[in-house]
Amino acid sequence: MRNSNSLGQEAINKKGFFLANRFLILRRLSQITILTLFLLGPLLGIWIIQGNLSSSLLLDVIPFTDPFVLTQSMMAGHIPISDAFVGFAIVVLFYLVIGGRVFCSWVCPVNLITDAASWCRRALKLRKEIIISRQLRYWILAMVMILPLFTGVMSWEMINPVSALHRGLFFGMGLGWILFFIIFAFDLLAVEHGWCGHLCPVGVFYSLINRFSLIKIDAKNRAKCTDCMDCFEVCPEPQILKGPVYGHNKNIATLVNDMHCTNCGRCVDVCAEDVFVITTLFNANKKPH
């Protein structure tokens, strides 16, 4: 495992700092901008968008509804108003185009915490971790959806760190700090990419949408790969890169078409040989080479 100083250094030397970090920088700008837009109203009275990531209204006209939250609400027996379904359709259509798990890497504020833990883990050269199946998140998602049927309550929303962060920004963090510390410590000391890659039901839910998305990562230049492994080090779902990068002998296509890809673009950033490109499903390399 490389340390945080050498990881991506070859790409920086070859492409320059910005090109070797452009998608990381853009992701941070996206996450911070979204949080800022939600805070402008309560803090400064500038109501560009009202609400939170669960349900919001843009410019008093366009509704956005988190499909994950709406599905829980319906499972709990609540009938949403018509605007909620409109907001649901807008969000689902958006993620069908750009990729469902883009929510995890470009929107979700908890990603700031988990990425920080991942950076610290590399800097401290922590290799040992608890083995937890990535399939566990599917069982958690099933539980999150089934419990409301029996309780009539959206149980997950009581502990959802995304909701907790938004509540904390408006009303004070309180015990929310403990929740965020647990997530950070879990990713740092127990399991690399533990929260997002092994436990979080939100990411699994959006990955179901991601199966049909149009924007994809393509390892179209995998013949240039020098086996530096930087892409595997930075990818939150590194298991999805093995086939597209090393699948020439097994006749596996170069397209990273796995539903768990977050389209974070870090593999594109850190690759000094430009093995990866962001493309559309229509322009991707369909044939292995």
N, C-alpha and C positions, 0 to 999 in steps of 0.2 A: 504493500500500500504506500503510495507516495504521500509526502507531507503537503501541507497547504501551500508551501512556498514554491515547490517544484511543479505541482499540478497545473497544467496549462501553460507553463513557462515557455515551452517550445512554440506554442501558438502565439504567445505574446511577442516573442523574439521575431517570428516570421511575419505576423500580420499586424502587429501593433496592439497596444492595450485595449483600445476601444473595440476593434473587430474581434478580439479574443474574449470580450466580455459583453458584447453588444446586447445579446438577448437577456443576460442577467440584469444589465442596467435598465433595459426597457421593462422587464418584469417588475423591478423595484419601483420604477416610475408609475407603472400601472397600478400596483397595489397601494402605493402611497396616495396617488391621485384619487382612487376610488374612496379610500378612507377620508380624505380631505373633503371631497364633495359631500359626503354624508355629514361631516362635522360643520360645514359652512353655515348650515341653517341654524342649528342650536347655538353655535358660538357667535356668529356674526349676523344672523338674520338673512343670509343669502340662500334662498331655498331653491337651488338648482335641482336637487333630488331630495325627496323626503322618505323617511322610513329606514330600512336597513337591508341587508343582503337577503333576508327572508321575503320581504315584501316592500316594494318602494314605488314611487311615482316620480317620473322625470318630467320637469317643467310643467307640472300639474296636468299632464296630458297622457304620457306613455307609462302604462303600468308594467312592472317587472315582478314576477312571482317565482320564487325558488321552487322548481318542480319537486325537489326532495321534501321540502316542508309541506307543500300542497298535498303530496301523496300521503304523508303522515296524517295530515289533517283529515283527509277523506277516510283513511283507515280508522280514525278515531270517531267517525260518524258525523263529522261536521260538513255542512254543505257550503262551500265557498261562494262568494258573490261572483257575478259574471265577469267583473274586471279581473278577478284573480285568475280565471281561466284564460283570459286574453293575455295577461302577463305571463302565464305558464307557457302559452303557445309561442310568444315572442322569444322567451329565454331558450326554450327547447330548439326552436329554429336556428337561433344564433349559435348554439353549441353543436348543432348538427352540421353546421358549415365549418366552424373553426376547430371543433374537437371538444368533447364533453369535459375531459380532464384538464382543459385549459383553465377551468375554474380553480383547480388545485394549484397551478403554477403561476397564474397571472392575476387572479382575483383574491383567493383565500388569504386573509391576513395571518393565519396560523402558519402558513408557509415560511414567513419571516422567522418564526421561532425554530421550525424544524431545519431550515437551511443553516441557521446559526449553529445549531447543535451539530449538524453534519460537518461544518467548517471546523468547529472546535475538536470534533472527533479525529479529523485528519491531522490537525495541528498537534494534538496530543498523542498521535499514533496509537489510538486505542483500537485494537483488532478483535479482542475477545467479545463475543456477544451471545446472548441467549438465542437459541434456535426456535423461531416461531413461524409456523406455516403462513404464507401469504393468503391461503384460503380462509383463514380465520375471519378476515374482514367480511366475507360473504355471509358467514354465520351471524356476525354482528348485525349486518344489514337486515337479514331475515328477522332477527329478534326485534330490531328497531321498528320494522313494519308490522310485525305480528302483535306486539304488546298493546298498541293502541286499540286493536280489535277487542281486547278483553278489559282494558282499563278505561277506554274513552279519553285517554290523555296522551299527548305527544311526549312520551317519556324522554326521548333523546334530547329534546329541546331544553330540558332542564340542565343538561350537562354539556350540550354542544358548545365546544370552545369558540366557534365562530360567532354564535349568538352571544356567548358570554363576553367576548371581546367588545362587541358593539354595545351591549348593555353597560359594560364597564367604562367605555369612552363617554357615555352620556351621564351615567349615574355614579361612577366610581367603581374601581375594580373589586375592592373587598376581597372575598375568598377566590375571586377569579385568578389572582396572582398565583395561588396555590396550584390551580389547574394548569396554568401555563408552565409553571416550574416543573410539574410532574411530567408534562409532555417533553419539555426540554431535557430533563434528566433521563427520561426513558430512551430518547433518541441518542443521547450522548453516551450513556453508560450501559444500556441494556441491548438495544437492537438498532443497527444503522437503518435510517429511514423507517424507523419502527412505527411511528404514528401513521404517517401517510401511506406507507407501503404494506402495513400488516393489520392495522386496526380500524382506521377511519371509514365508517360506512358511507360518508358523503362522497368520497372519491370513488368507491365501488359503484355507487348509484350513477354518478356521471360517466363512469367508464362504459356503462351500458349504452349511453347515448353515443359515446366515442366510437363505438363499433361501426357507425355509419357516417362518420364525419368525412369531410372533403379534404381538409388540410392535413398533410402527413409529412413525416420525416423519411427521407430516402437515403440509404447508404450507397448512392449510385456510383461513387468512386472508390468502392471498397478495395479495388486492386492496388490503390495507393497506400493502404493501411500499413503502418510500421509496427503494429502491436505495442504501442506505447501504453494502452489501456486507460488513457485519460478519460475517454468517453464513458467507460464502465464505472470509473471512480465518481464522476459527477452525476450520473444518471440516477434518479430516484427509483427507477424500476430497471436496474441493469440487466435482468434476465431477458428482457425483450430485445436486446441488441445482439445477442449471440448468433441467431440465425441470419439476420441481414448482413452482419459484418463478416462472419466466418462460415457462411453457408454455401460457398461456391462448390465445395466437393459433394454436398448433399442436394445440390440443385435447388437451393432455397432462394427466393427472390430477395432483392435488396430493400424492398419497401418495409419500413417499420409499421406494420399494419396491426399491431397488437392494441387491444382496446385500453390497455393500462398506460400507454404513452401519454405523457402530460403536455407534449409539444412545448416543453420549456426552452428548447433550443440550446441547452448547454453542451450537448454533443457537437453541435455545429460550431459553437464558440471555441471549445478547447482543442479541436482537431486541427493540428498544424498543416495537415495534408488535404484539408477540405473534402474529406470522405463523405460528409453528410450535407444534404441540402434540404431546405423546406420547400415542398412542392404541393401540388394538388393530386387527388386520387387519379385524375385524368391524365396527368403528365408524368406520373411516376413510372419508374422502370418496372414493368410487369414481368419481364423475363429475367431469370437469374443470369449473372455473368461474373 
